[in-house]
Amino acid sequence: MEHVELFFKSIFIDNMVFATFLGMCSYLAVSKKVSTAVGLGAAVIFVLAITVPLNWLLDQYVLQPGALSWLGAEYADYDLSFLSFIMFIATIATMVQLVEIVVEKFSPSLYNSLGIFLPLIAVNCAILGGSLFMQSREIATLGLALNYGVASGIGWFLAILAIAAIREKIRYSNVPPALRGLGITFIITGLMAIGFMSFGGMLTGGDDEAKEETTVATQVVPTETNTELANNTKIEE
């Protein structure tokens, strides 16, 4: 249940684009065509799915205070948390380089259409944000870290795919001249963010019902207790 909750929460509620507005540069620049958006979105999913678990391992066994205790008792007092940014970025840059080599080898047309934005995934704040959110939220296991990385990538993929589809259709619409281009794109993004906020009720409805049941139970128990006390008092009299 924890994996399912984290998966859907990362996609719809804590969406990288619509909740935290990370990765907006690539989101706006590469969302003119659906085909290009699909390629970049798939690359982001792959990079997040690899880097978040790897950075979780680095955080657990190297960077946290006392994480080096597995090397020996003399290393238990070491604190390398100040290296988090450097280590995370190094891992991300390595994986992005791998993605760039694979895309250039097997899909030169996609590589040319993505242009400079493919290597720029290395400095995409959504990629680094995934690892930093993983660290700040203290994700407990490697499996949950992998789940979070894949789900965050899928959320970013859905965001850029949706805006690309809308921008392809909106070319044939009568948009006011002052709003053409990035103007109408920002407005649509804001409306989509508001729509995604409605998914917050997916994981809170059950909690509200549980609270109501608890409240009703606490109200019923004292009533029954008071009734029993009243009956006992009458019997004694």
Sequence and secondary structure as in RCSB ss.txt:
>XXXX:A:sequence
MEHVELFFKSIFIDNMVFATFLGMCSYLAVSKKVSTAVGLGAAVIFVLAITVPLNWLLDQYVLQPGALSWLGAEY
ADYDLSFLSFIMFIATIATMVQLVEIVVEKFSPSLYNSLGIFLPLIAVNCAILGGSLFMQSREIATLGLALNYGV
ASGIGWFLAILAIAAIREKIRYSNVPPALRGLGITFIITGLMAIGFMSFGGMLTGGDDEAKEETTVATQVVPTET
NTELANNTKIEE
>XXXX:A:secstr
 HHHHHHHIIIIIS TTTTT  SHHHHHHS SSHHHHHHHHHHHHHHHHHHHHHHHHHIIIIISTTGGGGG GGG
TT   GGGHHHHHHHHHHHHHHHHHHHHHHH HHHHHHHGGGTGGGGG HHHHHHHHHHHHTT  SHHHHHHHHH
HHHHHHHHHHHHHHHHHHHHTTS   GGGTTHHHHHHHHHHHHHHHHGGGGGTTHHHHHHHHHHHHHHHHHHHHH
HHHHHHHHHHH 
